[in-house]
Amino acid sequence: MNLNLPDFPHSPNLKLEEEIKAIQLELQDIVDRTSAFEKLLVSKIEDELILEQELSLRYKQQKQAKKEQRWEQKQRGKNYRPTANLPLAIKEPLPVKNIEEQQQKKRLYREAMLFVHPDKFSMQTDKQELATEITTQLIQIYEQGDLATLQAYHAHIFSGNTLLPATSQPEKITGSGIDFLTMELERLQKELHHAKNKHTYKVLMEYDNPMHFLEELKAYYKDRISKLMRRTRTKQKSK
């Protein structure tokens, strides 16, 4: 005896869950590939990245000092003249006890700087601003603080207590869950769109040899560093 049972349509929730899973897999693949490529690039231009960030901070400090000087002059009146054109004071690193301690500070500093460098968060404005604040404090601690302070801040950075989490944790699904699933799908679609439009991913997809992009990066940072050195009147020195 044959029973002609009707075909029940798939649950809307199930369809959404399948779409979400597919996008999650695609997104994770893109993120993994892009991240690996970016880490490789960073390993080739570590010195340029760190020097550019240091000079950027110095330039901001000098601009702020000039702004304060102009304000002080304005407060004193039109007849005010500075007593001398003294160069802006740049604090030098404190003397270290020995070469081993200096090398340890350098290692901790470089590890932390490369981990939180603002360029890593170019697609996330809020995180980029936070990363800039963190690197500013890191530079100050490296140049002015002792090894113990740098060790503590290094541990603080790598403990995950500084940067915001990559994505917000989804709330527990209640009821049918279709509203949440719809929102989650839209969120993932936006993330996928951003991931596909990230410049480094486009390089991976569009360049015959993605490593040729390294020369573009080097040229960019060379020009950027040169301009910052002229603005800050800084001579390049090795760390």
ChimeraX attribute file (.defattr): number of C-alpha atoms within 10 A of each C-alpha:
attribute: neighborCount
match mode: 1-to-1
recipient: residues
	/A:1	3
	/A:2	4
	/A:3	5
	/A:4	6
	/A:5	6
	/A:6	6
	/A:7	6
	/A:8	6
	/A:9	6
	/A:10	8
	/A:11	9
	/A:12	12
	/A:13	16
	/A:14	12
	/A:15	12
	/A:16	16
	/A:17	17
	/A:18	12
	/A:19	15
	/A:20	20
	/A:21	14
	/A:22	11
	/A:23	17
	/A:24	17
	/A:25	11
	/A:26	12
	/A:27	20
	/A:28	13
	/A:29	12
	/A:30	16
	/A:31	16
	/A:32	11
	/A:33	14
	/A:34	21
	/A:35	15
	/A:36	12
	/A:37	17
	/A:38	15
	/A:39	12
	/A:40	13
	/A:41	17
	/A:42	17
	/A:43	11
	/A:44	14
	/A:45	14
	/A:46	14
	/A:47	14
	/A:48	18
	/A:49	20
	/A:50	19
	/A:51	18
	/A:52	18
	/A:53	21
	/A:54	18
	/A:55	21
	/A:56	19
	/A:57	18
	/A:58	19
	/A:59	19
	/A:60	12
	/A:61	16
	/A:62	18
	/A:63	15
	/A:64	12
	/A:65	14
	/A:66	13
	/A:67	12
	/A:68	12
	/A:69	13
	/A:70	12
	/A:71	11
	/A:72	12
	/A:73	15
	/A:74	12
	/A:75	10
	/A:76	11
	/A:77	9
	/A:78	8
	/A:79	8
	/A:80	11
	/A:81	9
	/A:82	9
	/A:83	6
	/A:84	6
	/A:85	6
	/A:86	7
	/A:87	8
	/A:88	12
	/A:89	9
	/A:90	9
	/A:91	9
	/A:92	9
	/A:93	13
	/A:94	11
	/A:95	11
	/A:96	13
	/A:97	10
	/A:98	8
	/A:99	9
	/A:100	10
	/A:101	13
	/A:102	14
	/A:103	13
	/A:104	13
	/A:105	22
	/A:106	15
	/A:107	12
	/A:108	17
	/A:109	23
	/A:110	17
	/A:111	13
	/A:112	20
	/A:113	23
	/A:114	19
	/A:115	14
	/A:116	23
	/A:117	18
	/A:118	22
	/A:119	14
	/A:120	17
	/A:121	16
	/A:122	13
	/A:123	14
	/A:124	12
	/A:125	11
	/A:126	12
	/A:127	20
	/A:128	19
	/A:129	13
	/A:130	17
	/A:131	23
	/A:132	18
	/A:133	13
	/A:134	20
	/A:135	23
	/A:136	17
	/A:137	13
	/A:138	23
	/A:139	18
	/A:140	16
	/A:141	18
	/A:142	21
	/A:143	17
	/A:144	16
	/A:145	16
	/A:146	18
	/A:147	19
	/A:148	10
	/A:149	14
	/A:150	24
	/A:151	17
	/A:152	10
	/A:153	20
	/A:154	19
	/A:155	14
	/A:156	13
	/A:157	18
	/A:158	14
	/A:159	10
	/A:160	10
	/A:161	10
	/A:162	14
	/A:163	16
	/A:164	12
	/A:165	10
	/A:166	8
	/A:167	7
	/A:168	7
	/A:169	7
	/A:170	9
	/A:171	7
	/A:172	7
	/A:173	11
	/A:174	9
	/A:175	7
	/A:176	10
	/A:177	11
	/A:178	16
	/A:179	13
	/A:180	17
	/A:181	21
	/A:182	15
	/A:183	11
	/A:184	16
	/A:185	19
	/A:186	13
	/A:187	13
	/A:188	18
	/A:189	17
	/A:190	12
	/A:191	16
	/A:192	19
	/A:193	12
	/A:194	13
	/A:195	19
	/A:196	17
	/A:197	12
	/A:198	14
	/A:199	13
	/A:200	19
	/A:201	20
	/A:202	14
	/A:203	17
	/A:204	16
	/A:205	12
	/A:206	10
	/A:207	12
	/A:208	9
	/A:209	10
	/A:210	15
	/A:211	14
	/A:212	11
	/A:213	15
	/A:214	15
	/A:215	10
	/A:216	11
	/A:217	16
	/A:218	16
	/A:219	12
	/A:220	13
	/A:221	17
	/A:222	14
	/A:223	12
	/A:224	15
	/A:225	22
	/A:226	18
	/A:227	13
	/A:228	21
	/A:229	18
	/A:230	11
	/A:231	15
	/A:232	18
	/A:233	12
	/A:234	14
	/A:235	8
	/A:236	11
	/A:237	6
	/A:238	5
	/A:239	9
